[in-house]
Amino acid sequence: MTVQLTDDEWRKKLSPEQYNVLREKGTEAPFTGHLLNEKGTGDFVCAACGNVVFKSDTKYESTTPGLIGWPAFSDVARSDAVSLVSDSSFGMERTEVNCNNCGGHLGHFFDDPSSPNGKHYCINSASLDFKDKSKE
């Protein structure tokens, strides 16, 4: 990780919802995220540090029950953009997706037969910003 801030610095930098998701591993309610229906062409970056973590051409709409309601990506922007970590919280076995630059919690990774490649990065909108390439 290259970006390391104190807890107070993160609280000042992030909104309360972003702090909850990125630093406390929270999850936004399904169908509430501002990027759920984003269809533009560009980069999805970590809201905490600006690291490009996903590209718009890998965003898709999952049809798998339980995975609908959050932005879904079939792949990461670069192989070193995120780290995958075992997560056994809430009595479930999942794989957590973290920003590899600042350690921020982005969401979870699942298998998904409705994905173009069977991979599903289920990501909280609160953990991301969108950089629209068509407006540059």
C-alpha positions in Angstrom: 0.0 0.0 0.0 1.3 3.4 -0.9 -1.5 5.6 0.7 -1.6 5.4 4.5 -3.5 7.9 6.5 -4.5 8.0 10.1 -8.1 7.3 11.1 -8.7 11.0 11.6 -7.3 11.9 8.2 -9.6 9.3 6.6 -12.6 10.7 8.4 -11.8 14.2 7.1 -11.2 13.0 3.6 -14.2 10.8 3.1 -18.0 11.3 3.6 -19.5 9.3 6.4 -20.9 6.7 4.0 -17.5 6.4 2.2 -15.8 6.0 5.5 -18.2 3.3 6.6 -17.6 1.3 3.4 -14.0 1.9 2.7 -12.5 1.9 6.2 -15.1 -0.1 8.3 -15.9 -2.6 5.6 -19.6 -1.6 5.5 -22.0 -2.3 2.6 -24.4 0.2 1.1 -28.0 -1.0 0.7 -28.8 -2.6 -2.6 -30.1 -0.4 -5.4 -29.0 2.8 -3.6 -25.6 3.4 -5.1 -25.0 6.4 -7.3 -23.0 4.3 -9.8 -25.3 1.3 -10.2 -26.7 2.5 -13.5 -23.6 4.4 -14.7 -23.3 3.6 -18.5 -20.5 6.1 -19.4 -17.1 5.2 -20.9 -14.3 5.7 -18.4 -12.5 4.6 -15.3 -13.9 3.6 -11.9 -11.4 4.8 -9.3 -11.1 4.2 -5.5 -12.9 7.1 -3.8 -10.2 7.1 -1.1 -7.1 7.4 -3.2 -7.9 7.7 -6.9 -6.4 4.3 -7.9 -8.0 3.0 -11.1 -9.6 -0.2 -10.1 -12.2 -1.0 -12.8 -12.9 0.1 -16.4 -16.3 0.8 -17.9 -16.0 -2.0 -20.5 -16.0 -4.6 -17.7 -19.2 -3.3 -16.0 -22.2 -5.5 -16.6 -25.7 -6.2 -15.1 -25.7 -9.4 -13.2 -28.9 -11.5 -13.3 -27.8 -13.8 -10.5 -30.1 -13.5 -7.4 -28.2 -12.2 -4.4 -25.7 -10.3 -6.6 -28.1 -7.7 -8.0 -28.2 -4.2 -6.7 -24.6 -3.2 -6.7 -22.3 -2.2 -9.5 -20.9 -5.5 -11.1 -17.6 -5.8 -12.9 -16.2 -8.9 -14.7 -12.6 -7.9 -14.3 -10.2 -5.4 -12.7 -8.4 -2.6 -14.5 -5.0 -4.1 -13.9 -3.9 -7.3 -12.2 -2.4 -5.3 -9.3 -5.3 -2.8 -8.9 -7.0 -4.8 -6.1 -6.2 -7.5 -3.6 -8.5 -10.4 -2.7 -8.7 -11.4 1.0 -10.6 -14.2 2.7 -13.5 -12.9 4.6 -15.5 -15.0 7.1 -17.5 -12.2 8.7 -21.2 -12.6 9.4 -20.9 -16.4 9.3 -20.2 -16.5 5.6 -17.2 -17.4 3.6 -16.5 -14.7 1.0 -13.7 -13.1 -0.8 -13.2 -9.4 0.0 -12.0 -6.9 -2.6 -9.6 -4.2 -1.4 -7.9 -1.4 -3.2 -4.3 -2.4 -3.5 -3.1 1.2 -3.2 -4.8 2.3 0.1 -6.3 -0.9 1.5 -9.9 0.5 1.2 -12.7 -2.1 1.2 -14.5 -2.0 -2.2 -16.8 -5.0 -2.0 -16.7 -8.8 -2.6 -15.8 -11.2 -5.3 -18.1 -14.1 -6.4 -18.5 -16.6 -9.1 -21.3 -15.5 -11.4 -22.6 -17.5 -14.4 -24.3 -14.3 -15.8 -20.9 -12.6 -16.0 -19.1 -12.6 -19.4 -16.2 -14.6 -17.8 -17.8 -16.1 -14.7 -16.2 -13.6 -12.4 -18.2 -11.0 -10.4 -16.7 -8.1 -8.5 -19.7 -6.9 -6.4 -18.6 -3.3 -5.6 -20.1 -0.6 -3.4 -20.8 2.7 -5.3 -19.6 4.6 -2.2 -16.2 3.1 -2.6 -15.8 4.5 -6.1 -15.7 7.6 -8.2 -16.3 7.6 -11.9 -13.9 9.4 -14.3 -15.9 9.9 -17.6 -13.5 9.7 -20.5 -16.1 11.1 -22.9 -16.1 14.5 -21.1 -12.3 15.0 -21.2 
